[in-house]
Amino acid sequence: MVKQAKVLCIKTSINNESEKIDYKEGKEYNAEIIFDDILVESELSEMCLAEIAAKEAVRLGTQEKENGQWDDWFNEHFRFIE
């Protein structure tokens, strides 16, 4: 099951390898939720796996319980736009 979503970047993320910006603070990005994973479209228009916090997965109805894996990086950099 794939669910389309939008996320707001709340903290700029710079790629450690290329030193280019992957996500810019204040910008909205397209996202796809697939079970308990999330892909977020980067500045290069690539869908990149970012995981999803279990709490958000429950809220969005893609997971029944909050006992899934948390991803602190995602929560630090993005917020879902309702």
C-alpha positions as CSV (number, residue, x, y, z in Angstrom):
1,M,0.0,0.0,0.0
2,V,1.4,3.4,-1.1
3,K,0.1,6.6,0.4
4,Q,1.1,10.0,-1.0
5,A,2.0,12.7,1.6
6,K,3.7,16.0,1.9
7,V,6.4,16.9,4.4
8,L,7.9,20.2,5.6
9,C,11.6,20.3,6.1
10,I,12.3,21.9,9.5
11,K,16.1,21.5,9.4
12,T,18.4,21.6,6.3
13,S,20.1,18.3,5.5
14,I,23.5,18.2,3.7
15,N,24.7,15.1,2.0
16,N,27.9,14.0,3.7
17,E,29.3,12.4,0.5
18,S,28.6,15.2,-2.1
19,E,28.3,18.1,0.4
20,K,25.2,19.3,-1.5
21,I,21.9,20.1,0.1
22,D,19.4,17.2,0.1
23,Y,16.6,19.0,1.9
24,K,16.2,22.8,2.5
25,E,14.6,24.1,5.7
26,G,11.2,25.6,5.1
27,K,10.6,23.8,1.8
28,E,7.8,21.3,1.2
29,Y,8.6,17.9,-0.3
30,N,6.5,15.1,-1.8
31,A,6.7,11.8,0.1
32,E,5.4,8.2,-0.3
33,I,4.5,6.1,2.7
34,I,4.9,2.4,2.1
35,F,3.9,0.3,5.2
36,D,6.2,1.7,7.9
37,D,8.8,3.3,5.5
38,I,8.7,6.7,3.9
39,L,10.5,8.0,0.8
40,V,11.0,11.7,0.6
41,E,11.8,13.4,-2.7
42,S,15.2,15.2,-2.5
43,E,16.4,18.4,-4.1
44,L,17.6,16.1,-7.0
45,S,14.1,14.8,-7.5
46,E,15.1,11.4,-6.2
47,M,12.8,9.4,-3.8
48,C,15.1,8.6,-0.9
49,L,14.2,6.2,1.9
50,A,13.9,8.1,5.2
51,E,11.9,5.6,7.4
52,I,9.0,6.8,9.5
53,A,8.4,7.2,13.2
54,A,6.0,4.6,14.5
55,K,3.8,7.3,16.1
56,E,3.3,9.0,12.7
57,A,2.6,5.7,11.0
58,V,-0.2,5.1,13.6
59,R,-1.5,8.6,13.1
60,L,-1.6,8.2,9.3
61,G,-3.3,4.8,9.6
62,T,-0.5,2.8,8.0
63,Q,0.5,0.9,11.2
64,E,-1.7,-0.3,14.1
65,K,0.7,0.0,17.0
66,E,3.5,2.3,18.1
67,N,6.0,-0.4,18.7
68,G,7.7,0.0,15.3
69,Q,11.2,1.4,14.8
70,W,11.7,5.1,15.4
71,D,13.9,7.2,13.2
72,D,15.2,10.2,15.0
73,W,16.8,11.7,11.8
74,F,13.4,11.9,10.1
75,N,11.7,13.4,13.1
76,E,14.5,16.0,13.5
77,H,14.3,17.1,9.8
78,F,10.6,16.8,8.8
79,R,7.0,17.3,9.9
80,F,4.0,16.0,8.0
81,I,1.7,18.6,6.5
82,E,-1.9,17.9,7.1
